[in-house]
Amino acid sequence: MADAPGAILVAGQWRQGRGPVIETVDPATGEVITTLRGARADDVDLAAEQAARAASDVEWRDMLPHQRARLLATAADLIERDAERLARLQTRDTGKTLVETRALVGSAAGTFRFYAAALETASSELTPARGPHLAMSVYEPIGVVGAITPWNSPIASDAQKVAPALAGGNAVLLKPAEVTPLVSLALGELLLEAGFPAGLISVLPGAGRVVGEAIVRHPRVGKVSFTGGTDTGRLIGRLAADKVMPVTTELGGKSPTIVCADADLDHAVAGVLYGIFSSTGQSCIAGSRIFVHRDVKGEFVDRLVRAATSLRVGPGTDAATQVGPLATFAHRDRVVALVDRAREEGARVLCGGEVADDPALARGAYYLPTLLAGLPNDSKTCQEEIFGPVGVLLPFDDVDDLVEQANDTVYGLACGIWTRDYRQAWSLARRIEAGTVWVNTYKQFSIATPFSGMKASGIGTEKGRDGIRAYQRQKSVYFGLNDEPLPWARV
């Protein structure tokens, strides 16, 4: 990539894309970082055809698991080697703080290292026989898979799909978001350096309606994993159904975070702040509906508002920054419009609710941490994903009513619970419809722990040891052990 500025990666080859021009913009300053031409459908076709050949080539097809594991581990080493460069690139492209992007790069390296270890120890199954035969279940690559990732945390999301797909023996067409492609292209460069056969790796930035749809529709693509909006996820599901192709989708969320009457308020205030305002609220798991027991509502809300108001808003490159700019100016304007609509619905703005007025931030896509109150759970603001630094406070008295309200959403991605009562925590955790529940913490992850959503938050599971199996097909093989011919033939 260093020798081909503005290029995209098509089946291991750097080349100029044939799609529209993409300007990547630093949301902290509004400055253009670089310009490149994105991919278009014929780039996808070329990448998919060459990926199919690379996936079936004997060099890759017959590579032993421990040899593939060595490549994954090398990729992890290279990500760690270039960690600071990758973190700064992602901060500039997305606006995230360096604290966060360094953590995301570390997560990406850890993901490749985890799947190297998981691959080393993965095994097929010898199943119990129910007749004169030896039966086993084996796992084989799908072939070519599509990985479509979002703009809010590119390198970690990329690794979460690409590492298990490669571990499973596949070729990968990675489509990063059109507005934040730079760190994904850098990852592609490192995978080539790690020694993966060139045709296995493509990085194809571009518009979802063009590049993403071309990947999903392509006959060579046998599986797609998508992280992004629910409406796009539904479209991908419909297209995949026409091909009878498996998909994994991680979609939107409107996650409840619950502060019980007995909660440790120091922990709850810190955790709720982190749950909604870290990543500038641009997180599918953001705890954006904040249910607070009426007995502690007054004290908790006062403390939360004071803490939210004191959060440091600024560029991601400033070590003191806690809340960076939104990823794009268009998205910042969308958040402005949604908060204005909340006011029309009757919301009281407890803090924030406006673009940052600090002259030092005037060139960036900043929006102040915002807390709203006075809306019912069935309001549009409480039901629709804002994807910004906006939380809504909702009081509750009765646990059964709380559970009903918390589950009264089309989403089911995450939940946070703050209580000293482990029995209550367990009961609530089991009753809330969410793929991940945190008790007295929030937004903590392990690549070893499966991640999934319920309802409109997605289908399928990522991460964990079985993450590799999501990118493989299972095949059963029987070996006959009978001494006599099968009796039906009567020979």
Secondary structure as UniProt FT lines:
FT   TURN            2..3
FT   TURN            5..6
FT   STRAND          8..10
FT   TURN            11..12
FT   STRAND          13..15
FT   STRAND          21..25
FT   TURN            27..29
FT   STRAND          32..37
FT   HELIX           41..56
FT   HELIX           58..61
FT   HELIX           65..81
FT   HELIX           83..94
FT   HELIX           98..121
FT   STRAND          125..127
FT   STRAND          133..141
FT   STRAND          144..148
FT   HELIX           154..167
FT   TURN            168..169
FT   STRAND          171..175
FT   TURN            178..179
FT   HELIX           182..194
FT   HELIX           198..200
FT   STRAND          201..203
FT   HELIX           208..212
FT   HELIX           213..217
FT   TURN            219..220
FT   STRAND          221..227
FT   HELIX           230..243
FT   STRAND          247..250
FT   STRAND          256..259
FT   TURN            261..262
FT   HELIX           265..277
FT   HELIX           278..281
FT   TURN            284..285
FT   STRAND          289..293
FT   HELIX           294..309
FT   TURN            316..317
FT   TURN            319..320
FT   HELIX           329..345
FT   STRAND          348..351
FT   HELIX           359..361
FT   TURN            362..363
FT   STRAND          370..373
FT   TURN            377..378
FT   HELIX           380..383
FT   STRAND          390..396
FT   HELIX           399..407
FT   STRAND          411..412
FT   STRAND          414..418
FT   HELIX           422..431
FT   STRAND          436..439
FT   TURN            447..448
FT   STRAND          451..452
FT   STRAND          454..455
FT   TURN            456..457
FT   STRAND          458..459
FT   STRAND          461..462
FT   HELIX           465..467
FT   HELIX           469..471
FT   STRAND          472..480
FT   HELIX           487..489
//
